[in-house]
Amino acid sequence: MCFLRRPGASAGWIWWRMLRQVIHRGLQSFFYKLGLFVSRHPVFFLTVPAVLTIIFGFSLLNRFQPDTDLESLVAPSHSLAKIERSLASSLFSLDQSKSQLYSDLHTPGRYGRVILLSKPGGNILHQADVILQIHRAVLEMKVNYKGYNYTFSHLCVLRNQDKKCVLDDIISVLEDLRQAALSNKTTARVQVSYPNTKLKDGRSSFIGHQLGGVMEVPNSKDQRVKSARAIQITYYLQTYGSVTQDLIGEKWESEFCKLMHKMQLDHQDLQLYSLASFSLWKDFHQTSLLARGKILVSLMLILLTATLSSSMKDCLRSKPFLGLLGVLTICISSVTAAGIFFITDGKYNSTLLGIPFFAMGHGTKGVFELLSGWRRTRENLPFKDRVADAYSDVMVSYTMTSSLYFIAFGMGASPFTNIEAVKVFCQNMCVSILLNYFYIFSFFGSCLVFAGQLEQNRYHSIFCCKIPSAEYLDRKPVWFQTMMNDGHHHTSHHETNPYQHHFIQHFLREHYNEWITNIYVKPFVVILYLIYASFSFMGCLQINDGANIINLLASESPSVSYALIQQKYFSNYSPVIGFYIYEPLEYWNGTVQEDLKTLSQGFNTVSWIEQYYQYLRVGNISATNKSDFISILQSSFLKKPEFQHFKNDIIFSKAGDENNIIASRLYLVARTSENTQREAVELLEKLRPLSLIQSIKFIVFNPTFVFMDHYGLSVTMPVLISGFGILLVLILTFFLVIHPLGNFWLILSVTSIELGVLGLMTLWNVDMDCISILCLIYTLNFAIDHCAPLLYTFVLATEHTRTQCIKNSLQEHGTAILQNVSSFLIGLVPLLFVPSNLTFTLFKCLLLAGSCTLLHCFVILPVFLTFFPPSKKHHKKKKRAKRKEREEIECIEIQENPDHVTAV
């Protein structure tokens, strides 16, 4: 091996070049020997993967178990909201506070909830009697467990003061309306205000989340309700932590949903929408059930596409079964990976639906590259040497891209990832990538060996029968000649590569390569890229976080229907925010009172403090010191029936004869628009910093915050660290690859594709949730998988011009890229017909990933690489020098042997 020094090159540059070539040739030599080893022992490498699949496949069937804890999957694992929940729970039982801490879809524990909606133009308050009949049916509903009947009164959350079931205050309002109707009074006599109304027992109640679609009486000072479209009622069940109690509660929820369905049939004048605590998980898991058939259809489409794209008219060199077996190789490796996951006590969730598509997109790329590598080998070599040459040519690049897949998803599975669903997915993908790699060079490699042996022995690629001689074929009918044609009439014995007649290679060589490098096409490609970059940039400025759990549910599920109605009619007010004061405070101090008023400014408050101050003002009672303040609070205020429920909001302690208030709570509700969740996050971000700078020590909490707290940062962190990991690897290997410009162009291409997918998916109404983030991680690797071979072949090419180099690169790798991307995109089509928001997101993101990669590989890079470095002039100079040297040698030979010239 010798290295010629380029004029002006430094010694350091020469050593780096030598090192790069040594590494590259060492890897090629290793994979050549691996190919030879596989070709000499094909049965072993075919049997071992098959046995592994059978073993782990049975474990998949026996140990399959779904994950039922939706919070642990999609909520940030480590968040301040969970710490605040623990602290709030240590002060006041959250189970007893469920009715006060209203949350849209994230209410903790077990419950049943129903929205009753009147006809358009109707008033739901006029149907109080019908609603109360439905309410009584719920209270009387029985659930049988081990011979015992349980009703709501056995399972409900009890009030501390009278040990009665906690019920929504709208029930009291409806009973007052019914009594007024029975006593021939007009409903106007029963004044219902919104959002705070006065109840019959004198209490002031917030009903902003129980009455929806409200129209107020014009110019009404007390905000009296003229009409309303919807009522929401929640039935809270007690949670003791007992398995038996949980089973009974689950049965009660199931019967509750069945009862609401039956009531809908009986009361056609109302629309009923029901929700229970298990509804979210059930509808999340429903996606997997709905997608099963579509995934099988997707597999059939990929099999068909791979088979057709691997076929040729030449019955000897056509490899349809290899395309089919390549897809099956990825399938059995995925089954093995799933078996390993369940053996290690993994639990299935619907986000894992993306793994077969991710694994297929990477695995089939290796399959088609090996097929292309086989076509580039010389036909006169023994089939074992051809397999070894194909391994040497392809496996270096495939090993690099597989390593980057492993690094990217390995970073996603690291402790930096704060979403458990993303972490579990990335762990599975790492296992799938390793098994894909092993199955490609072992199982599929063995299939390639057998196919090569059939080709060398001139057997038909489909029927596996001996191909007749040309003389025999000439005597047979045309249909027989077509079926048994081995390319004899289309190729000459002097043609170096008969595989050039593959229809994709023929199209690229004869038509596409000339068109895309045409000087008149290039300006339009530049304009196209500018449009692409503009839309991508515009989309990147409008990114939304996808904290809404609806994005992961089946689109036609009861939970989604309920959430949409809830958002339409009950989004005027935010979830109820618990405001917990966890240190002793001088409530009687005027300054403290002003601070509390400042903190609650702009909120609708449900507060014992506010009611107590008003009670003191109305009674003209002075309580300016600690003893008077606490004495009147305990002996007078909390004794009155309308204020007794505030006892649950204050924690007293007694030190000797002195009483102290060591903690208390109040509730804040903000006026919001339909985008309640986003505004709730903004409220949290505004209130939490105040707790650090105010003299009043408090925390704020609502169950919704657990799912939303820093969700945007938590969900984007995996793609950031994966992208950083890949960038770091590419930079560190800058001088260890064959040409540094290859890595440079690869970084630019991957960045362009990633930002394009990110921007376009935002414009396509895709939020940043765990599914879209996983797709973005995959896009990084998918882009590298397809751009890397093309770019490295280009920068290493030794043709005279850049245009000729890019033509050769497309001719060498374009077939495999087009085969793989087309199979990938066609396989996504069935996802469009799965009625699930999760699969819609998966379809959109993966469609954009495949389309943007295809656009860059076949349109943008072939044009832009003809403008920018690396320059090919030095290759041209070298060839001129070699040609001049060869001409001089020929002249010397002619002078020495003129007779030879005469003879010629």
N, C-alpha and C positions, 0 to 999 in steps of 0.2 A: 504494500500500500504506500503510495507516495502522495505528497501534498505540494502542489505548485504554488509558489508565493506570488500573489498578485502585486504588481508594481505599486508602491506607496503603502502597502499593508504593514501594520505593526506586528511585532512578534506575539504580542498578547492576543491580537485578533486571530492569528494563525493557530495558536494553542486552543482558543475557544472553538474554532472551527474543527480542529482535530478532535477535541473532546466530544462535540456534538455528533460528529460522524461515527466515532467509536461507539457512543451510546446507541445511536440509531442502528448501526450495523449489528451491534451486539444483540439488540432486541429482535431484529429481523432473523438473526441466526437462531436465537432461542425459539422463536415461533416456527421457524422452518423445521427444527428438530421436533417440536411438539406436534406439528402437522404430520411428520413422518411417523411418530410414535402412534398417533391416533389412526393413521391409515394402515398401520401394521397390526393393530388390535381393535378393529372396529366393533366386533361383537361385545367386547368388554365395555367399551365406552357407550354402547347402545343399551346394554343391560343394566349397568349401575344406576343411571338416572331413572330408568323405568321402575326399578325396584324401590328406589327412594320415593318416587311419586306414589306408588301403591301403599307403602308404609305410612307416609304422612297424610295421604288422602283418606285413609280409614280414620286416622286421628281427627281429621277435619270433620268427619261425619259424627264421631262419637263425642267430641268435646266442644261442639259449637255452642256458644252462649252469647246472647246479646247483652249489651251494656244498657242498663236502665236508668243510670244516673246522668241526666242531661246536663245538670249544673256542672258536674266535674268534668264533662267533656268540652263544653263550649264557653264556659265562664273562665276568665283569667284565674289561673291556679293560685297566684300570689298577688293579692291586692289589698289595699288599705281598707276597702269596703268589708272584706271578710274579718279583719281585725276589729273594725267598728261594730260589726254584727256580734262578735263575741263579747265585746264590752257592753253593748246595749243589752244583750241577753243576760249578762251577769247582773245587770241592774233591774231590768223589767223583763218578765217572761215574754218572749216573742210569740209563743203559742197563744197566750192570752191577749196579745196585741194585734192579732191578724186582722180583726175587723176594723181597727183604727188605722193600721199601716197598709192602706189599700195599695195594691200593685196591679197593673194591667194583666200580665200573663205569668208573672213570676211569684205568685203568692206561695209562701212556704206551707208544707204540710198538705193534708188532704182537704178537699173542699169540692162543692158542686156549685156551679154558677150558671145563671140563665139570663138571657136578654129577651124581653117580650116587646115586640115591635108592632105598632098599630098600622093600619092601612094608610097610604098617603092621604094627607088631609085630615086624618083622624086624631082623636085626643085619647091617649092611653089612660088618662085619669078618669075618663068616663066608663072605663071597663074595669073598675076596681073590684067589682064582685067576681068577675071571671078570673082575675089574677089571684084573688084570695082563694078561690076554689082550687086553682093549680097549686097554690102555696100549701093548702091543707092536704092535698094529695101527696106532696113531698113529705110533710110531717108524718103522715100516716103510712107511708111506704115501709114495707117490712123486708128485712134481709135475713134469710135463714142460714145459720152456721152451726153445724153439729147439733141440730135439733132445737136450737134456740132462735127465736125471732128478735131481731134488733130493729128499732126505729131510730129516727133522727135524735130523739130525746135521749137515747142511750149513748149516742156517739158524739153529741155536739160539744162545742166549747161552752163552758158555764161561766156566767157572770159571778164575780166575787161577792157582790152585795146581797143577791137573792138566790144564787145557785140555779138560775134559769138559763135556758139556751140563749146564746148571743144571736140576735137576729138584726137584720138591717132596719134602720129607722123608717125606711120607706114603707115597711109593713104597717107601722102605726099610722102613717099618713093615709094609706089606703083604707085602713079600718075606720078612720074618722070620716073619710069620704063616703064609705058604704053606709055608715050610721046616719050621715046627713041625708043620703038618698032614701033610706028606709023611713026616716022621720019627716019626709016630704020637704026637706030644706033644699035650697039650691046649693050647688057645690061652691058658689061664690062665698057662702057663709063660712066654709072651711078654707081659710086663707093658707095657701101653700106658697112660700117664698123660695127663691132660688139665688144663690146656692145654700144659704142658711135659712132654716125654717124652724118655727116654734112648735114643739110637740105638745100633746095634751097634758103631759106631766110637768110642763114648764121648762123642759130642757131645750136648749138651742142645739140643733143638729145640722151638720154639714151633709147635704145630699147631692153634692155636685157630681158624684160618681154613681149615683143610684137613679137619677132622673136625667134623661137625655133628649136632645132635640127640642129644647125648651124655647117657647115664645113668651115673652113677658108682657104684662099689661102696660100699654103705653103710658109714660109719665108717672109710673108707679114709684113712690119713694122707697117702699119696702120690698121692691123687686118681686111683686106678686106674679105667679105663674098663670098665664092665660091658657096655654095648652102645652102638651109634651108628646113626643112620638114614641119614646122608649123608656123602659124601666129595667134596671139591672138588679138582680137579687143574688146574694151569695150565702151559701150554707156552709159554715165552717165546722170541720170535724176535729175532735180532740186527737192529739198525737202523744201517746205515752212512751213510744219507743218499743212497744211490745210487738212481736211478730204476729200474734193472734189479732191484736187490735188493728194492725196494718192490713191484714187479710180481710177482716170484716169491713174496714173502711174502703178497700178497693172494690169489694162486692157492692157496697152501698153506692159508690160512684158509678159503677157499671149499671146498676138498676136505675139510678137517677137519670142517666143519659137515655136509657130505654123508655123511661116514663115520659121524658120531655118529647121524645119522638112520638109516643102514643098521644100525648096531649096536643101535639101539632095536628094530628089527624082529626082530633075531636073539636078543635077550635080553629076553623079555617079563617076566621076574621083576625087572627093574630099570627105573627111569625115568631117562632121560638128558636133561639140559638143557645145550645148548651155547651158547657166546658167543664172538665174535671181536671184534677191534678195529673192524672195519667194521660190526658189527651195530647199534651205536647210530645211526650216520649212516643206514644202510640203513632202519632202522625209523622214523627221523625223517622221511626222505624218502617212506616208504611212505604216510604220511598224504595226501600230494598225489595219489598214484595212486589211493588208495581214495576220495578226495573228488571226483574228476573228474566221474563220472556224477551224483553227488548235487548238485553245483553246477549242472549243466545242468537237473536237475529243479527246483531252486530258482529258476532263471531263468524256467522255464516257469510256475511258480506265481506269480511276481511279475508276469509278463506278463499272465496270466489275471486276477489281482486288479486290476491297474491298468486293464485293458480294461473289466472289468465295473463297477468303481467310477466310471469316466468315462462310463458309458452312461446314457441316459434313455429314457423311452417316446417322447419327442419325437424323431422321426427327423431333424429339421432341426438341432436344437440338441445332440443327443447327440454325444459326441466319443470313441467307443471307440478309433478309430485314433490319436488324439492320446495317449491313455494308453499304447497299445502303442508308439508312436514315441518317447515320453518315456523309457521303459525302455530301448529300443534306443539312444537317444542316450547314456545313461550307459554302456551296454555298449561302444559304439565309442570313447567317450572313455577308458575303462579300457584297451582294447586299445592305443590310442595311447600312453597313459602307460606301459604295460608295454614297448612298443617303444622308447620313449626310455630307459627303465631299462636295457635290454639293450644298446642302442647305446653307452651310457656305461660299458660293461664291468661292469654289475651281474650278480650271480649269484643264482639263485633259491634260496629256502629255504621250508620249509613254513609258517613264520609269516606269509608274504605271502598265505596263503589268505584272511585276513580283509579284505584290501583291496577285493575286489569288493563285499562286504557293507557295508563302511564307506562306499564311494563311492556305492553304490546308496541307502543311507539318507539321505545328504545331497542327492544329485542329484535323486531323485524328489520330494523336498520342493519344490525349485524348480519342477519340472514341474507338480505339483498346485497350487502357489500361482499359477503363471501361468494355469492353467486357471480357477481361482477368480477371478483378476483379470479374465479375459476375460468371465466370467459377470456380473461387477459393472459392466461397461461398458454404455452405452446402445445398444440395437439399431438405432436410427435413424441412427447414425453410420456413415460409410464404414469398411470393414473395416481399412483402414490406420490410421485414427485410433483404432480400437478396440484394435489391437495396441499402438499408442503409449501409450494410456491404461493398458493392462495392464502394460506395462513401467514406466511412471511409478509405478504403484500398488505393484508387487511387487518390482522389482529393487533398490530402496533397502534394504529389509529383507534380501533375499537376498545383497546385496553385503556387508552388515555381518556376517551369519553366516558367509559364506564367508571373510571376512577373519579372523574369530576362529578358524575351522578352521585356516587357514594359520598363524596365530600359534601356536596350541596345538601343532600337529605340527611347526612350525618350531622351537619350543623343545625338543621331543622329539628333533629331529635335531641339536641343538647339541652342542658338545664336552662339555657337562655330563653328557650321557647316557653311561653307562659300559657299557652292554650293546649290542653291535654289532647284534644282531637287531632291537632296538627302534629304533636309529638308522636302519638301512636301511629299516625299515617306515615310519618317520616321513618320511624323504626321499621315498619313493614316494607317500605320502599327500599331501604338499605338491604334487607334480606332478599327481596325480589331481585334487585340489581345483581347481587352476588350469585344467586342461583341462575339468573338469566345468562350471565357470563359463563358459568360452568356448563350449563346445558347447551349453549351455542357451540362451544368448542368440543364438547363430548358427544352429546346426542345428535345434534345437527351435523357435526363433523363426520360422524359415522355414516349418516344418511348420504352425505356428499361423497364419501368413499365408495359406497355401494352404487350410487348413481354414476360415478366416474368409471367404475369397473364395467357397468353395463354399456356405457358409451364406448369404452375402449374395445369391447368385444362386439360392437356394432349391434346392440339390441335396441329394439323400439322403446322410446322413453315412456310410452303409455301402456302398450300391450305386452312389453317385455318379451317379444319374439325376435328372432333373427331377421335383420333387414335383408331383403333379396338383393341380388346384383342388379346393376343398371340394365344389362341385357334382358334379364327376366322381367323387370318392370316395364320395359318398352313393349312387351307382348301383352300387357294387362290393360284393363279399362282405365279410363281417366280417374275415376273415383278411387280406385285401388292405388294408382300412382300418387295421387294427392295424399292419401293416408300414409303411404310408405316412403314418401319423398325424404331423402336425407340431404338435400341441398346439392345433389350432383349436377342438376341442370342450371343452378344459379351460381355456383362457385366453380372456380378452376382449381386444379391441383396446386397451382402456384400462389393462390391467395393465402396470405399469412394468417388472417383471422376470419374464419367463416362466421363467427358470431356477430359480425357487423350487420347481419341481416335481421337481427332482433328488431322488432318494429319500433321500440322506443329509441334504441341507438340509431337506427336509420333516420327517424324523424329528427333527432337532435343533430346528427351529422350533416344531413342533406338539406334541412330546412331551417331549423330554429337557430343554430349557431350562426349562420350567415345573416339571418334577419336581425337578431339582437345586437350584433356587432356592426350593423350598418350605420354609417355616419349620420344618416337622416333620422334614425330611430333614437339616437342618444339624447338629443335635446328634449324629446317627449318623456324619456325616462327620468331625466333630471327634474322636469316639471312635476312628474308623478311623485317623485320622492319628496319634493318640497311640499306638495299637498299632503302627503302621508305624514311628514314631520309636523306640519302645522296642526292637523287634527289631533295628532298624538299629544303635542304640547298643550293644546286647548283642553284635552281630556284630563291630562295630569294635573291641571289647575282646579279640577272640579271633583277630586276624589272624595268619596263618602265612606265612612266606616260602616260596617254591616252588623252592628250590634243587635239588630232586630232578629229575633229567633225565627220569625216567619220565613226568612230566606232559606232555612234548612228543612222546611216542612213540605209535605205533599200539597200541591197547590189547590186541590179540590177537597181538602180535608176539613172536618168540622172546626178545627182550631183556627185555620186561616179564615174561614167564613166568619167565625166569631170575632177574630181580631179586626177584620175589616169593618164590621158593624160597630164594634166597640170604638174603633178609631174615628168613625164617622159621627157617632152620636155622643160619645163620652170623652172627647178629647179637649173639652173646654178647660179642664183643670189637670194639673200634673198629678202623678202619684203622691200620696200623702207622705211627707218627709218627717220622720221622727227627729225632734230636736232635743237631745239629751244633755242636761246640765249635770255633770258627774262630780262636781265639787261643791262644798257648802258655799252659799252665796247670801249676801245681805239683801234679800228681796225688799225689805222695808226702806232701803236707802234710795233716795230720789235719783242719784246718779246711775245706780244699777237699773232702776226702772226705765230711765231714758235709754241706756244701752240696749236693754231688751227690746224696747220699742223700735230702736234704730235697726236692730238685726232682723226683726220681723216685718219691717216696713216693705210694703208692696206685696205681702203674702196675705192670704186668707187664713187666719189662725184659729185653731181649736185649742184653747189654752186655759188652764185653771188660773194662771196668773192674771190674764186679762179679765176673766170673769170675776175674780176676787177683787181686783182693783175697782171694777165697776160696782160690785156689791158694797164696797166701803164708801164709794162716792154717793151712791143712791141712799144709803143709810146714814150718811153724814157721820161716819165712824172714823176716828183717828187711830192709826196704827203705825206710828213713826219709829217705834223701837221694836227690838226683837221679841220681847216677851208678849207685848200686845199683839203683834202681827201673828205670831204662832198660836197664841191663846184663842184669838177670835177665829182664826182659820180652822182650828180643831173643834172648838166648842160650838161654833155657830155656823160658819159657812158650809163645812163638810157634812153637817147634820141635816141640812135642807135636802128634800128629795131631788130637786132639780140639779143639785151639785154633788150628790153622793158619788156619782161615777168618777169624780176627779180624785177620789182616794187612791185609785190605781196609778195615778200619775205622780205621787209624792212618796218619798221614802223618808220617814222620821227616825231619829235615834234619840235615845234618852241617856243623858249623863247626869246622874243624881236626880235633882228635881228640875233640871233644865232640858227642854226639848229642842232639837235641832233638825233642820232640813238638810240632809246630806246629799240628796240627788232629787231631781225632778225631770219631767219631760213635758213637752207640748208638741203640737203638730202644725206643720206649715204646708199650705197648698198654694201653688202659683197658678195664675191664669196662663193658659198655653193655647197653641194652635193645634192643627191636626198632627204636626210632627212632634208629638208629645215626648218621645224618647230622646230626641236630640236636645230638646229644651230641658229635659230632666238632667241630662249630663252637664249642660251649661250651668244649671242651678247648683249641682254638686261642686263643680269647679269654682263657682263663686263663693259658696258658703264655707268650703273646707279651709281655704287660706285665712278666712276671718277668725277661725278658731285658734289660729296661731298668734294673731296680733291683738285680739280682744282680751280684756281682763276677765271676761266670762269664759270659763273652760267648758267647751261643749263639743259634741260630735253630732253628725247628722247621718241618718240611715233610712234606707228603704230597701226591701228585697231586690228591687230592680237594679240598684247600684252594684250588686255583686256581679251582674252580667255586663255592666257597662263601664265599670271603673277602669279608666285607661285602656279601654278595649282597642282603640285605634293603634296605640303603641304596642300592645301585646300581640295584635294580629299581624302587624307589619314587621315585627322584629325577626321572625324566621326568614323572610325573604331578604331582609337587609344583611343578616349574618351569613346566609347562604351565598348571596351575591358577593359579599366581601371575601368569603372563603375562596370562591372560584377566582375572583380577581387577584387575590394574593398568590394563589397557585400559579396562575398564568404569568404574573410578574416575576415570581421566583424562578420559573422555568424559562424565562425570557431568553437566556443564553444557553439553555440546555436542549432546545429544540433545533431542528435543522436550520431554521432561519428566523431571527427575532421578529422580522416584519410579519411573519405568519401569526404570531401571538398578538401583535399590535392590531392587525386587521380583524382578528377574531374578537378581540375586546370591543372594537368599534361596532362590529356587526351584531354581537350579542346585546350590547347596550341599545342599539337602534331597535332591535326586535323587541326587547323587553319593555322599553318605553312606549313603543308602538302598541303592544298588547295592553299595557296598563292604561294608556290614554283612550284607546278605542273601546275597551271594555267599560270604562267609566261613561263614555258617551252612549254605550249600549245599556245603560241603567244597571250595571253590575256593581254592587257595593264591595267594600274590602272586608269580606268575612273569611272564615277559615278555608272554604273551598277555593275562592278566588286566589288566596295567598298560596295555597298548595299548587295551583295552576301556574302562578307566576314563578315559583321555584322550578317547576317542571319546564317552563318556557326557557329559562336560562340554559338548561341542559339540552333541551330539544334543539335549540339554536346551535349550540356547540356541536352536537351530534352531526348536524347536516352541513354546517358551514366549514368546520375544521378540515375535513378531507379535501374539499374544494379549494380552500385557501392555501393549504400546505402544498398541494399539487401545483397550484399556480406559481407560488413563490419559488419552487424548486425547478420549474420548467426551464428548459434551455433553448427555447425557440427564439427566432429572430425578433419577434414583436410581442407586445403584451396581448394583442388581439389573438394571435395564434396560440399563445399560452392559455388564455381563458377558454378558447375553443377546445383545446386538448383536455383541460380540466373538466369541462362540462361533458365531453365525450366519455371520459373515464369514470366520473362519479355521478353524472346527471341521471343515468338510468336508475341507479339504486336510490337516489334521493327522490325521484319522481315516483318510483314504485312504493317507497315507504310512506311518503306524505299522502299519496292518493289512497292507499290502503287505510291509513290513519283517519283521514277525513271522511271517507265513506263509512268507516266503522262508527263514526260519531252520529250519523244520521238517525238511527233508532232512538237515541237519547232525546231527540226533539219531541218524540211522541210519548214520553213518560210524563204524566201530569204531576210534576214535582218541581218546586223552586230550586232545590239542590241540583237536580240534573240539568235544569235550564242553565244555571250558572256554569256547571261543568261543560256543557255543550258550547256555550258562548266563548268561554275562555280558551278551551282547547281548539275550537274552530279558528279563533284569532291567532293562536300560537302556530298552528299548521299553516294558515294562509300567509301570515307575515314572514315565516321562515321560507316558504315557497317563493314569495315575492322577492326576498333578498337573494336567494340562491340562483334564481333564473332570470331576474330582471335587473335588480339594483347592483349587485356585485359584478356581474359580467360587464356592465357599462362603466361603473366607477373604477374598476381595476385597470381599465385601459387608459385612465387619466393619471393615476397616481402611482408612486413607487410600489414595488421594486422595479427598477429599470432593467431592461433586457439587452442594453447596448453592448455590455461587456461579453455576453454570450455570442453576440453577432461578430465582435472583433475576434474572439477565440476561433470561431468557425472559419472566418476569413483567413486567419493565420494558418489554420490546419489545412485549408484548401490550397493556399499558396505553397505550403510545404509539400503537399501531395503532388502538385503540378511540377514542382522542381524535381522531385524524385522521379516522376514519369519522364521528364526531359532527359535526365541522366541515363535512365534505362534505354531510352530511344537512341541516344548517342552511342551507347555501348553495344547495342544489339539492333542495328538497322534492319537485318534480315527478318527479325521478328515482326517489325512494323509492316514489311512487305507481305509477309505471310498473312497478317491480320487483314 
